[in-house]
Each structure stands twice: as structure tokens, then as C-alpha cells.
Amino acid sequence: MVDAGDRHVAAAGLVLLDYAEDANDRVFIVSSNVKHMAVDDMTALGIEVIQPGRFIDLLTNAAPERVGTALAKSVTSLTKPPYTRQLLLDALRLHGAISTADHFQQTWDSE
């Protein structure tokens, strides 16, 4: 039931299932276009289809220090034009990573 234009993405998820080493391994398809991804069918196969912001929030919940390191590197690496922490937080919120943005707003405000 995956849209014809997105079958290559679903196929990649299926291939990744073969590489899962144990039942705790999770396979995600991260897409803003979830309506074409037959979410229920993919879930039944063991593939989670989620929006980018939700995925970032899951990463932050699992490893906030590592996400913080990645976000800090993004801010320092993006120099032309300069990218501020606030711009990054706004972008996270725009893409649905609300809890991540809130977490790092608090963390960075307390520094």
C-alpha cells in the first residue's frame, strides 16, 4: 500500500530489517511524507514510520548529551550565514521537535 513513488524508501526499511541483530533493534523510516508510507502496514512488518521532529525527540530522550553535542556542532559549523542557537531552536520547533527544543532552550538558558 506504499505509494509507488516511495516504494524505494519502504524497500530500504525492509532491507534494514535483515540487519537487525536482536528484537531490541528498531528500524525507522523518517519522513515528512508519512501519508504515502502505509504506516499501519509498515508497523506490522516491524518498521516505524515517523515524522522528523518526533524522531529527534526520541533521540533526545535516549541520549540527550549526544544530541546536545550534535546541535552545538551544528551551530558552530554553520557560519555562512551564521546560525544561532535560537535559530536552531526555532527550526526544531518548526519541524515538530518540540520537547528537544524545550529541553535545549532550558539547558542553554542555564549556562
PDB file as gemmi writes it, atoms N, CA and C in Angstrom:
CRYST1    1.000    1.000    1.000  90.00  90.00  90.00 P 1                      
ATOM      1  N   MET A   1       0.802  -1.200   0.000  1.00  0.00           N  
ATOM      2  CA  MET A   1       0.000   0.000   0.000  1.00  0.00           C  
ATOM      3  C   MET A   1       0.850   1.272   0.000  1.00  0.00           C  
ATOM      4  N   VAL A   2       2.165   1.140  -0.030  1.00  0.00           N  
ATOM      5  CA  VAL A   2       3.050   2.304  -0.098  1.00  0.00           C  
ATOM      6  C   VAL A   2       2.894   2.935  -1.477  1.00  0.00           C  
ATOM      7  N   ASP A   3       2.851   4.262  -1.510  1.00  0.00           N  
ATOM      8  CA  ASP A   3       2.768   4.982  -2.773  1.00  0.00           C  
ATOM      9  C   ASP A   3       3.925   4.563  -3.680  1.00  0.00           C  
ATOM     10  N   ALA A   4       3.644   4.443  -4.970  1.00  0.00           N  
ATOM     11  CA  ALA A   4       4.646   3.963  -5.934  1.00  0.00           C  
ATOM     12  C   ALA A   4       5.925   4.793  -5.900  1.00  0.00           C  
ATOM     13  N   GLY A   5       5.800   6.092  -5.687  1.00  0.00           N  
ATOM     14  CA  GLY A   5       6.984   6.953  -5.670  1.00  0.00           C  
ATOM     15  C   GLY A   5       7.829   6.813  -4.421  1.00  0.00           C  
ATOM     16  N   ASP A   6       7.335   6.094  -3.433  1.00  0.00           N  
ATOM     17  CA  ASP A   6       8.055   5.938  -2.170  1.00  0.00           C  
ATOM     18  C   ASP A   6       8.427   4.491  -1.869  1.00  0.00           C  
ATOM     19  N   ARG A   7       8.204   3.611  -2.811  1.00  0.00           N  
ATOM     20  CA  ARG A   7       8.487   2.191  -2.561  1.00  0.00           C  
ATOM     21  C   ARG A   7       9.973   1.925  -2.318  1.00  0.00           C  
ATOM     22  N   HIS A   8      10.830   2.725  -2.918  1.00  0.00           N  
ATOM     23  CA  HIS A   8      12.268   2.537  -2.687  1.00  0.00           C  
ATOM     24  C   HIS A   8      12.625   2.807  -1.223  1.00  0.00           C  
ATOM     25  N   VAL A   9      11.916   3.734  -0.594  1.00  0.00           N  
ATOM     26  CA  VAL A   9      12.163   4.033   0.823  1.00  0.00           C  
ATOM     27  C   VAL A   9      11.689   2.866   1.685  1.00  0.00           C  
ATOM     28  N   ALA A  10      10.505   2.368   1.393  1.00  0.00           N  
ATOM     29  CA  ALA A  10       9.993   1.208   2.129  1.00  0.00           C  
ATOM     30  C   ALA A  10      10.907   0.001   1.937  1.00  0.00           C  
ATOM     31  N   ALA A  11      11.401  -0.184   0.720  1.00  0.00           N  
ATOM     32  CA  ALA A  11      12.301  -1.308   0.445  1.00  0.00           C  
ATOM     33  C   ALA A  11      13.581  -1.196   1.266  1.00  0.00           C  
ATOM     34  N   ALA A  12      14.097   0.024   1.418  1.00  0.00           N  
ATOM     35  CA  ALA A  12      15.303   0.217   2.238  1.00  0.00           C  
ATOM     36  C   ALA A  12      15.025  -0.189   3.684  1.00  0.00           C  
ATOM     37  N   GLY A  13      13.852   0.165   4.184  1.00  0.00           N  
ATOM     38  CA  GLY A  13      13.482  -0.247   5.535  1.00  0.00           C  
ATOM     39  C   GLY A  13      13.414  -1.755   5.679  1.00  0.00           C  
ATOM     40  N   LEU A  14      12.879  -2.417   4.675  1.00  0.00           N  
ATOM     41  CA  LEU A  14      12.800  -3.884   4.699  1.00  0.00           C  
ATOM     42  C   LEU A  14      14.191  -4.514   4.692  1.00  0.00           C  
ATOM     43  N   VAL A  15      15.091  -3.946   3.909  1.00  0.00           N  
ATOM     44  CA  VAL A  15      16.465  -4.456   3.879  1.00  0.00           C  
ATOM     45  C   VAL A  15      17.109  -4.301   5.257  1.00  0.00           C  
ATOM     46  N   LEU A  16      16.870  -3.174   5.905  1.00  0.00           N  
ATOM     47  CA  LEU A  16      17.454  -2.955   7.224  1.00  0.00           C  
ATOM     48  C   LEU A  16      16.947  -3.962   8.257  1.00  0.00           C  
ATOM     49  N   LEU A  17      15.734  -4.443   8.083  1.00  0.00           N  
ATOM     50  CA  LEU A  17      15.223  -5.472   8.998  1.00  0.00           C  
ATOM     51  C   LEU A  17      16.105  -6.709   8.990  1.00  0.00           C  
ATOM     52  N   ASP A  18      16.691  -7.023   7.835  1.00  0.00           N  
ATOM     53  CA  ASP A  18      17.580  -8.183   7.742  1.00  0.00           C  
ATOM     54  C   ASP A  18      18.850  -7.993   8.575  1.00  0.00           C  
ATOM     55  N   TYR A  19      19.221  -6.744   8.831  1.00  0.00           N  
ATOM     56  CA  TYR A  19      20.442  -6.464   9.588  1.00  0.00           C  
ATOM     57  C   TYR A  19      20.197  -6.359  11.086  1.00  0.00           C  
ATOM     58  N   ALA A  20      18.945  -6.386  11.514  1.00  0.00           N  
ATOM     59  CA  ALA A  20      18.636  -6.315  12.937  1.00  0.00           C  
ATOM     60  C   ALA A  20      19.243  -7.534  13.625  1.00  0.00           C  
ATOM     61  N   GLU A  21      19.995  -7.261  14.681  1.00  0.00           N  
ATOM     62  CA  GLU A  21      20.683  -8.346  15.375  1.00  0.00           C  
ATOM     63  C   GLU A  21      19.848  -8.980  16.474  1.00  0.00           C  
ATOM     64  N   ASP A  22      18.924  -8.219  17.046  1.00  0.00           N  
ATOM     65  CA  ASP A  22      18.059  -8.799  18.064  1.00  0.00           C  
ATOM     66  C   ASP A  22      16.724  -8.056  18.094  1.00  0.00           C  
ATOM     67  N   ALA A  23      15.830  -8.517  18.932  1.00  0.00           N  
ATOM     68  CA  ALA A  23      14.469  -7.977  18.974  1.00  0.00           C  
ATOM     69  C   ALA A  23      14.423  -6.527  19.447  1.00  0.00           C  
ATOM     70  N   ASN A  24      15.500  -6.057  20.094  1.00  0.00           N  
ATOM     71  CA  ASN A  24      15.529  -4.676  20.572  1.00  0.00           C  
ATOM     72  C   ASN A  24      15.931  -3.678  19.489  1.00  0.00           C  
ATOM     73  N   ASP A  25      16.483  -4.162  18.382  1.00  0.00           N  
ATOM     74  CA  ASP A  25      16.835  -3.268  17.286  1.00  0.00           C  
ATOM     75  C   ASP A  25      15.562  -2.705  16.667  1.00  0.00           C  
ATOM     76  N   ARG A  26      15.605  -1.432  16.323  1.00  0.00           N  
ATOM     77  CA  ARG A  26      14.433  -0.784  15.733  1.00  0.00           C  
ATOM     78  C   ARG A  26      14.822  -0.201  14.380  1.00  0.00           C  
ATOM     79  N   VAL A  27      13.905  -0.296  13.437  1.00  0.00           N  
ATOM     80  CA  VAL A  27      14.093   0.273  12.109  1.00  0.00           C  
ATOM     81  C   VAL A  27      13.080   1.401  11.949  1.00  0.00           C  
ATOM     82  N   PHE A  28      13.588   2.563  11.557  1.00  0.00           N  
ATOM     83  CA  PHE A  28      12.745   3.730  11.368  1.00  0.00           C  
ATOM     84  C   PHE A  28      12.811   4.191   9.921  1.00  0.00           C  
ATOM     85  N   ILE A  29      11.699   4.667   9.422  1.00  0.00           N  
ATOM     86  CA  ILE A  29      11.661   5.476   8.215  1.00  0.00           C  
ATOM     87  C   ILE A  29      11.240   6.851   8.708  1.00  0.00           C  
ATOM     88  N   VAL A  30      12.126   7.813   8.521  1.00  0.00           N  
ATOM     89  CA  VAL A  30      11.880   9.178   8.980  1.00  0.00           C  
ATOM     90  C   VAL A  30      11.485   9.998   7.764  1.00  0.00           C  
ATOM     91  N   SER A  31      10.253  10.483   7.782  1.00  0.00           N  
ATOM     92  CA  SER A  31       9.734  11.184   6.612  1.00  0.00           C  
ATOM     93  C   SER A  31       8.637  12.161   7.002  1.00  0.00           C  
ATOM     94  N   SER A  32       8.616  13.287   6.319  1.00  0.00           N  
ATOM     95  CA  SER A  32       7.500  14.218   6.471  1.00  0.00           C  
ATOM     96  C   SER A  32       6.311  13.768   5.638  1.00  0.00           C  
ATOM     97  N   ASN A  33       6.523  12.782   4.812  1.00  0.00           N  
ATOM     98  CA  ASN A  33       5.515  12.299   3.874  1.00  0.00           C  
ATOM     99  C   ASN A  33       4.928  10.969   4.347  1.00  0.00           C  
ATOM    100  N   VAL A  34       4.514  10.913   5.603  1.00  0.00           N  
ATOM    101  CA  VAL A  34       4.044   9.645   6.155  1.00  0.00           C  
ATOM    102  C   VAL A  34       2.747   9.168   5.510  1.00  0.00           C  
ATOM    103  N   LYS A  35       1.965  10.068   4.928  1.00  0.00           N  
ATOM    104  CA  LYS A  35       0.691   9.646   4.345  1.00  0.00           C  
ATOM    105  C   LYS A  35       0.868   8.689   3.174  1.00  0.00           C  
ATOM    106  N   HIS A  36       2.047   8.691   2.548  1.00  0.00           N  
ATOM    107  CA  HIS A  36       2.313   7.790   1.428  1.00  0.00           C  
ATOM    108  C   HIS A  36       3.045   6.517   1.846  1.00  0.00           C  
ATOM    109  N   MET A  37       3.287   6.357   3.144  1.00  0.00           N  
ATOM    110  CA  MET A  37       4.153   5.273   3.597  1.00  0.00           C  
ATOM    111  C   MET A  37       3.415   4.065   4.178  1.00  0.00           C  
ATOM    112  N   ALA A  38       2.096   4.003   4.084  1.00  0.00           N  
ATOM    113  CA  ALA A  38       1.330   2.855   4.602  1.00  0.00           C  
ATOM    114  C   ALA A  38       1.802   2.503   6.020  1.00  0.00           C  
ATOM    115  N   VAL A  39       1.642   3.467   6.912  1.00  0.00           N  
ATOM    116  CA  VAL A  39       2.169   3.360   8.273  1.00  0.00           C  
ATOM    117  C   VAL A  39       1.731   2.070   8.966  1.00  0.00           C  
ATOM    118  N   ASP A  40       0.473   1.728   8.897  1.00  0.00           N  
ATOM    119  CA  ASP A  40      -0.002   0.517   9.589  1.00  0.00           C  
ATOM    120  C   ASP A  40       0.652  -0.744   9.027  1.00  0.00           C  
ATOM    121  N   ASP A  41       0.758  -0.816   7.709  1.00  0.00           N  
ATOM    122  CA  ASP A  41       1.393  -1.982   7.081  1.00  0.00           C  
ATOM    123  C   ASP A  41       2.871  -2.065   7.445  1.00  0.00           C  
ATOM    124  N   MET A  42       3.547  -0.920   7.431  1.00  0.00           N  
ATOM    125  CA  MET A  42       4.973  -0.914   7.773  1.00  0.00           C  
ATOM    126  C   MET A  42       5.180  -1.281   9.241  1.00  0.00           C  
ATOM    127  N   THR A  43       4.303  -0.788  10.096  1.00  0.00           N  
ATOM    128  CA  THR A  43       4.391  -1.129  11.519  1.00  0.00           C  
ATOM    129  C   THR A  43       4.215  -2.629  11.724  1.00  0.00           C  
ATOM    130  N   ALA A  44       3.280  -3.221  11.007  1.00  0.00           N  
ATOM    131  CA  ALA A  44       3.052  -4.662  11.111  1.00  0.00           C  
ATOM    132  C   ALA A  44       4.288  -5.458  10.707  1.00  0.00           C  
ATOM    133  N   LEU A  45       5.111  -4.879   9.821  1.00  0.00           N  
ATOM    134  CA  LEU A  45       6.339  -5.537   9.388  1.00  0.00           C  
ATOM    135  C   LEU A  45       7.520  -5.261  10.329  1.00  0.00           C  
ATOM    136  N   GLY A  46       7.331  -4.347  11.272  1.00  0.00           N  
ATOM    137  CA  GLY A  46       8.393  -4.030  12.220  1.00  0.00           C  
ATOM    138  C   GLY A  46       9.157  -2.765  11.894  1.00  0.00           C  
ATOM    139  N   ILE A  47       8.597  -1.933  11.043  1.00  0.00           N  
ATOM    140  CA  ILE A  47       9.253  -0.682  10.652  1.00  0.00           C  
ATOM    141  C   ILE A  47       8.407   0.475  11.152  1.00  0.00           C  
ATOM    142  N   GLU A  48       9.030   1.375  11.896  1.00  0.00           N  
ATOM    143  CA  GLU A  48       8.323   2.537  12.417  1.00  0.00           C  
ATOM    144  C   GLU A  48       8.483   3.700  11.451  1.00  0.00           C  
ATOM    145  N   VAL A  49       7.379   4.260  11.023  1.00  0.00           N  
ATOM    146  CA  VAL A  49       7.385   5.426  10.140  1.00  0.00           C  
ATOM    147  C   VAL A  49       6.995   6.627  10.988  1.00  0.00           C  
ATOM    148  N   ILE A  50       7.909   7.593  11.094  1.00  0.00           N  
ATOM    149  CA  ILE A  50       7.631   8.749  11.951  1.00  0.00           C  
ATOM    150  C   ILE A  50       8.119  10.033  11.302  1.00  0.00           C  
ATOM    151  N   GLN A  51       7.564  11.119  11.779  1.00  0.00           N  
ATOM    152  CA  GLN A  51       7.948  12.456  11.331  1.00  0.00           C  
ATOM    153  C   GLN A  51       9.335  12.806  11.882  1.00  0.00           C  
ATOM    154  N   PRO A  52      10.094  13.672  11.190  1.00  0.00           N  
ATOM    155  CA  PRO A  52      11.439  14.028  11.638  1.00  0.00           C  
ATOM    156  C   PRO A  52      11.497  14.596  13.055  1.00  0.00           C  
ATOM    157  N   GLY A  53      10.589  15.480  13.400  1.00  0.00           N  
ATOM    158  CA  GLY A  53      10.611  16.063  14.740  1.00  0.00           C  
ATOM    159  C   GLY A  53      10.429  15.033  15.825  1.00  0.00           C  
ATOM    160  N   ARG A  54       9.542  14.097  15.608  1.00  0.00           N  
ATOM    161  CA  ARG A  54       9.312  13.018  16.581  1.00  0.00           C  
ATOM    162  C   ARG A  54      10.559  12.153  16.727  1.00  0.00           C  
ATOM    163  N   PHE A  55      11.237  11.897  15.611  1.00  0.00           N  
ATOM    164  CA  PHE A  55      12.461  11.104  15.659  1.00  0.00           C  
ATOM    165  C   PHE A  55      13.540  11.825  16.475  1.00  0.00           C  
ATOM    166  N   ILE A  56      13.697  13.115  16.249  1.00  0.00           N  
ATOM    167  CA  ILE A  56      14.686  13.886  17.013  1.00  0.00           C  
ATOM    168  C   ILE A  56      14.333  13.861  18.496  1.00  0.00           C  
ATOM    169  N   ASP A  57      13.050  13.981  18.815  1.00  0.00           N  
ATOM    170  CA  ASP A  57      12.643  13.898  20.218  1.00  0.00           C  
ATOM    171  C   ASP A  57      12.979  12.532  20.822  1.00  0.00           C  
ATOM    172  N   LEU A  58      12.794  11.459  20.061  1.00  0.00           N  
ATOM    173  CA  LEU A  58      13.168  10.125  20.556  1.00  0.00           C  
ATOM    174  C   LEU A  58      14.668  10.038  20.816  1.00  0.00           C  
ATOM    175  N   LEU A  59      15.460  10.589  19.897  1.00  0.00           N  
ATOM    176  CA  LEU A  59      16.913  10.592  20.094  1.00  0.00           C  
ATOM    177  C   LEU A  59      17.294  11.378  21.338  1.00  0.00           C  
ATOM    178  N   THR A  60      16.660  12.517  21.537  1.00  0.00           N  
ATOM    179  CA  THR A  60      16.958  13.344  22.704  1.00  0.00           C  
ATOM    180  C   THR A  60      16.594  12.616  23.992  1.00  0.00           C  
ATOM    181  N   ASN A  61      15.475  11.932  23.987  1.00  0.00           N  
ATOM    182  CA  ASN A  61      15.086  11.160  25.178  1.00  0.00           C  
ATOM    183  C   ASN A  61      16.082  10.052  25.465  1.00  0.00           C  
ATOM    184  N   ALA A  62      16.619   9.432  24.422  1.00  0.00           N  
ATOM    185  CA  ALA A  62      17.544   8.309  24.590  1.00  0.00           C  
ATOM    186  C   ALA A  62      18.952   8.762  24.938  1.00  0.00           C  
ATOM    187  N   ALA A  63      19.397   9.866  24.365  1.00  0.00           N  
ATOM    188  CA  ALA A  63      20.793  10.292  24.549  1.00  0.00           C  
ATOM    189  C   ALA A  63      20.917  11.811  24.450  1.00  0.00           C  
ATOM    190  N   PRO A  64      20.425  12.541  25.465  1.00  0.00           N  
ATOM    191  CA  PRO A  64      20.431  13.998  25.384  1.00  0.00           C  
ATOM    192  C   PRO A  64      21.824  14.622  25.235  1.00  0.00           C  
ATOM    193  N   GLU A  65      22.829  14.005  25.832  1.00  0.00           N  
ATOM    194  CA  GLU A  65      24.171  14.563  25.720  1.00  0.00           C  
ATOM    195  C   GLU A  65      24.681  14.484  24.282  1.00  0.00           C  
ATOM    196  N   ARG A  66      24.428  13.359  23.639  1.00  0.00           N  
ATOM    197  CA  ARG A  66      24.892  13.181  22.256  1.00  0.00           C  
ATOM    198  C   ARG A  66      24.156  14.119  21.304  1.00  0.00           C  
ATOM    199  N   VAL A  67      22.860  14.282  21.522  1.00  0.00           N  
ATOM    200  CA  VAL A  67      22.101  15.218  20.688  1.00  0.00           C  
ATOM    201  C   VAL A  67      22.597  16.636  20.941  1.00  0.00           C  
ATOM    202  N   GLY A  68      22.852  16.966  22.193  1.00  0.00           N  
ATOM    203  CA  GLY A  68      23.382  18.292  22.523  1.00  0.00           C  
ATOM    204  C   GLY A  68      24.708  18.562  21.837  1.00  0.00           C  
ATOM    205  N   THR A  69      25.569  17.562  21.788  1.00  0.00           N  
ATOM    206  CA  THR A  69      26.850  17.707  21.092  1.00  0.00           C  
ATOM    207  C   THR A  69      26.635  17.959  19.603  1.00  0.00           C  
ATOM    208  N   ALA A  70      25.720  17.218  19.012  1.00  0.00           N  
ATOM    209  CA  ALA A  70      25.425  17.391  17.583  1.00  0.00           C  
ATOM    210  C   ALA A  70      24.837  18.771  17.304  1.00  0.00           C  
ATOM    211  N   LEU A  71      23.936  19.221  18.155  1.00  0.00           N  
ATOM    212  CA  LEU A  71      23.329  20.541  17.950  1.00  0.00           C  
ATOM    213  C   LEU A  71      24.364  21.646  18.121  1.00  0.00           C  
ATOM    214  N   ALA A  72      25.216  21.515  19.129  1.00  0.00           N  
ATOM    215  CA  ALA A  72      26.260  22.520  19.336  1.00  0.00           C  
ATOM    216  C   ALA A  72      27.206  22.576  18.144  1.00  0.00           C  
ATOM    217  N   LYS A  73      27.545  21.413  17.596  1.00  0.00           N  
ATOM    218  CA  LYS A  73      28.415  21.381  16.415  1.00  0.00           C  
ATOM    219  C   LYS A  73      27.726  22.033  15.223  1.00  0.00           C  
ATOM    220  N   SER A  74      26.428  21.828  15.103  1.00  0.00           N  
ATOM    221  CA  SER A  74      25.691  22.459  14.008  1.00  0.00           C  
ATOM    222  C   SER A  74      25.783  23.974  14.104  1.00  0.00           C  
ATOM    223  N   VAL A  75      25.602  24.494  15.304  1.00  0.00           N  
ATOM    224  CA  VAL A  75      25.646  25.946  15.492  1.00  0.00           C  
ATOM    225  C   VAL A  75      27.042  26.492  15.187  1.00  0.00           C  
ATOM    226  N   THR A  76      28.083  25.810  15.636  1.00  0.00           N  
ATOM    227  CA  THR A  76      29.436  26.320  15.407  1.00  0.00           C  
ATOM    228  C   THR A  76      29.909  26.102  13.975  1.00  0.00           C  
ATOM    229  N   SER A  77      29.399  25.079  13.307  1.00  0.00           N  
ATOM    230  CA  SER A  77      29.837  24.774  11.942  1.00  0.00           C  
ATOM    231  C   SER A  77      29.158  25.636  10.887  1.00  0.00           C  
ATOM    232  N   LEU A  78      27.942  26.039  11.145  1.00  0.00           N  
ATOM    233  CA  LEU A  78      27.194  26.819  10.160  1.00  0.00           C  
ATOM    234  C   LEU A  78      27.517  28.304  10.346  1.00  0.00           C  
ATOM    235  N   THR A  79      28.421  28.796   9.504  1.00  0.00           N  
ATOM    236  CA  THR A  79      28.917  30.160   9.691  1.00  0.00           C  
ATOM    237  C   THR A  79      28.562  31.117   8.559  1.00  0.00           C  
ATOM    238  N   LYS A  80      28.149  30.600   7.418  1.00  0.00           N  
ATOM    239  CA  LYS A  80      27.848  31.475   6.277  1.00  0.00           C  
ATOM    240  C   LYS A  80      26.485  31.137   5.713  1.00  0.00           C  
ATOM    241  N   PRO A  81      25.442  31.738   6.152  1.00  0.00           N  
ATOM    242  CA  PRO A  81      25.389  32.771   7.193  1.00  0.00           C  
ATOM    243  C   PRO A  81      25.466  32.152   8.584  1.00  0.00           C  
ATOM    244  N   PRO A  82      25.776  32.963   9.579  1.00  0.00           N  
ATOM    245  CA  PRO A  82      25.844  32.442  10.953  1.00  0.00           C  
ATOM    246  C   PRO A  82      24.503  31.861  11.384  1.00  0.00           C  
ATOM    247  N   TYR A  83      24.577  30.786  12.144  1.00  0.00           N  
ATOM    248  CA  TYR A  83      23.381  30.099  12.632  1.00  0.00           C  
ATOM    249  C   TYR A  83      23.432  30.117  14.145  1.00  0.00           C  
ATOM    250  N   THR A  84      22.479  30.767  14.762  1.00  0.00           N  
ATOM    251  CA  THR A  84      22.484  30.907  16.213  1.00  0.00           C  
ATOM    252  C   THR A  84      21.739  29.759  16.879  1.00  0.00           C  
ATOM    253  N   ARG A  85      21.944  29.657  18.171  1.00  0.00           N  
ATOM    254  CA  ARG A  85      21.188  28.672  18.941  1.00  0.00           C  
ATOM    255  C   ARG A  85      19.689  28.913  18.798  1.00  0.00           C  
ATOM    256  N   GLN A  86      19.288  30.188  18.844  1.00  0.00           N  
ATOM    257  CA  GLN A  86      17.866  30.494  18.757  1.00  0.00           C  
ATOM    258  C   GLN A  86      17.295  30.088  17.402  1.00  0.00           C  
ATOM    259  N   LEU A  87      18.036  30.329  16.323  1.00  0.00           N  
ATOM    260  CA  LEU A  87      17.579  29.884  15.006  1.00  0.00           C  
ATOM    261  C   LEU A  87      17.421  28.367  14.966  1.00  0.00           C  
ATOM    262  N   LEU A  88      18.355  27.657  15.586  1.00  0.00           N  
ATOM    263  CA  LEU A  88      18.274  26.200  15.631  1.00  0.00           C  
ATOM    264  C   LEU A  88      17.058  25.741  16.425  1.00  0.00           C  
ATOM    265  N   LEU A  89      16.830  26.357  17.564  1.00  0.00           N  
ATOM    266  CA  LEU A  89      15.661  26.009  18.371  1.00  0.00           C  
ATOM    267  C   LEU A  89      14.368  26.284  17.608  1.00  0.00           C  
ATOM    268  N   ASP A  90      14.328  27.400  16.896  1.00  0.00           N  
ATOM    269  CA  ASP A  90      13.143  27.720  16.089  1.00  0.00           C  
ATOM    270  C   ASP A  90      12.932  26.677  14.989  1.00  0.00           C  
ATOM    271  N   ALA A  91      14.016  26.244  14.358  1.00  0.00           N  
ATOM    272  CA  ALA A  91      13.911  25.223  13.306  1.00  0.00           C  
ATOM    273  C   ALA A  91      13.436  23.893  13.877  1.00  0.00           C  
ATOM    274  N   LEU A  92      13.941  23.525  15.053  1.00  0.00           N  
ATOM    275  CA  LEU A  92      13.483  22.289  15.701  1.00  0.00           C  
ATOM    276  C   LEU A  92      11.980  22.350  15.969  1.00  0.00           C  
ATOM    277  N   ARG A  93      11.536  23.465  16.492  1.00  0.00           N  
ATOM    278  CA  ARG A  93      10.095  23.611  16.771  1.00  0.00           C  
ATOM    279  C   ARG A  93       9.282  23.559  15.481  1.00  0.00           C  
ATOM    280  N   LEU A  94       9.761  24.232  14.451  1.00  0.00           N  
ATOM    281  CA  LEU A  94       9.068  24.248  13.165  1.00  0.00           C  
ATOM    282  C   LEU A  94       8.856  22.835  12.625  1.00  0.00           C  
ATOM    283  N   HIS A  95       9.837  21.964  12.850  1.00  0.00           N  
ATOM    284  CA  HIS A  95       9.770  20.606  12.321  1.00  0.00           C  
ATOM    285  C   HIS A  95       9.233  19.593  13.329  1.00  0.00           C  
ATOM    286  N   GLY A  96       8.685  20.086  14.437  1.00  0.00           N  
ATOM    287  CA  GLY A  96       7.983  19.214  15.363  1.00  0.00           C  
ATOM    288  C   GLY A  96       8.793  18.625  16.492  1.00  0.00           C  
ATOM    289  N   ALA A  97      10.050  19.022  16.641  1.00  0.00           N  
ATOM    290  CA  ALA A  97      10.882  18.517  17.740  1.00  0.00           C  
ATOM    291  C   ALA A  97      10.716  19.440  18.951  1.00  0.00           C  
ATOM    292  N   ILE A  98       9.498  19.525  19.422  1.00  0.00           N  
ATOM    293  CA  ILE A  98       9.142  20.476  20.471  1.00  0.00           C  
ATOM    294  C   ILE A  98       9.857  20.166  21.790  1.00  0.00           C  
ATOM    295  N   SER A  99       9.830  18.915  22.217  1.00  0.00           N  
ATOM    296  CA  SER A  99      10.463  18.599  23.507  1.00  0.00           C  
ATOM    297  C   SER A  99      11.978  18.774  23.433  1.00  0.00           C  
ATOM    298  N   THR A 100      12.576  18.503  22.286  1.00  0.00           N  
ATOM    299  CA  THR A 100      14.015  18.730  22.123  1.00  0.00           C  
ATOM    300  C   THR A 100      14.318  20.218  22.215  1.00  0.00           C  
ATOM    301  N   ALA A 101      13.545  21.023  21.510  1.00  0.00           N  
ATOM    302  CA  ALA A 101      13.757  22.474  21.555  1.00  0.00           C  
ATOM    303  C   ALA A 101      13.572  23.001  22.972  1.00  0.00           C  
ATOM    304  N   ASP A 102      12.535  22.549  23.656  1.00  0.00           N  
ATOM    305  CA  ASP A 102      12.301  22.995  25.025  1.00  0.00           C  
ATOM    306  C   ASP A 102      13.447  22.579  25.949  1.00  0.00           C  
ATOM    307  N   HIS A 103      13.903  21.339  25.781  1.00  0.00           N  
ATOM    308  CA  HIS A 103      15.000  20.837  26.621  1.00  0.00           C  
ATOM    309  C   HIS A 103      16.254  21.695  26.449  1.00  0.00           C  
ATOM    310  N   PHE A 104      16.635  21.946  25.194  1.00  0.00           N  
ATOM    311  CA  PHE A 104      17.864  22.696  24.976  1.00  0.00           C  
ATOM    312  C   PHE A 104      17.706  24.194  25.205  1.00  0.00           C  
ATOM    313  N   GLN A 105      16.501  24.707  25.085  1.00  0.00           N  
ATOM    314  CA  GLN A 105      16.260  26.097  25.489  1.00  0.00           C  
ATOM    315  C   GLN A 105      16.579  26.252  26.965  1.00  0.00           C  
ATOM    316  N   GLN A 106      16.059  25.322  27.786  1.00  0.00           N  
ATOM    317  CA  GLN A 106      16.317  25.361  29.220  1.00  0.00           C  
ATOM    318  C   GLN A 106      17.787  25.136  29.527  1.00  0.00           C  
ATOM    319  N   THR A 107      18.381  24.156  28.860  1.00  0.00           N  
ATOM    320  CA  THR A 107      19.801  23.839  29.103  1.00  0.00           C  
ATOM    321  C   THR A 107      20.685  25.029  28.754  1.00  0.00           C  
ATOM    322  N   TRP A 108      20.465  25.591  27.578  1.00  0.00           N  
ATOM    323  CA  TRP A 108      21.311  26.698  27.141  1.00  0.00           C  
ATOM    324  C   TRP A 108      21.037  27.985  27.925  1.00  0.00           C  
ATOM    325  N   ASP A 109      19.808  28.202  28.358  1.00  0.00           N  
ATOM    326  CA  ASP A 109      19.500  29.389  29.163  1.00  0.00           C  
ATOM    327  C   ASP A 109      20.164  29.325  30.521  1.00  0.00           C  
ATOM    328  N   SER A 110      20.433  28.111  31.021  1.00  0.00           N  
ATOM    329  CA  SER A 110      21.025  27.967  32.350  1.00  0.00           C  
ATOM    330  C   SER A 110      22.552  28.002  32.317  1.00  0.00           C  
ATOM    331  N   GLU A 111      23.116  28.103  31.126  1.00  0.00           N  
ATOM    332  CA  GLU A 111      24.593  28.143  31.033  1.00  0.00           C  
ATOM    333  C   GLU A 111      25.138  29.504  31.393  1.00  0.00           C  
TER     334      GLU A 111                                                      
END                                                                             
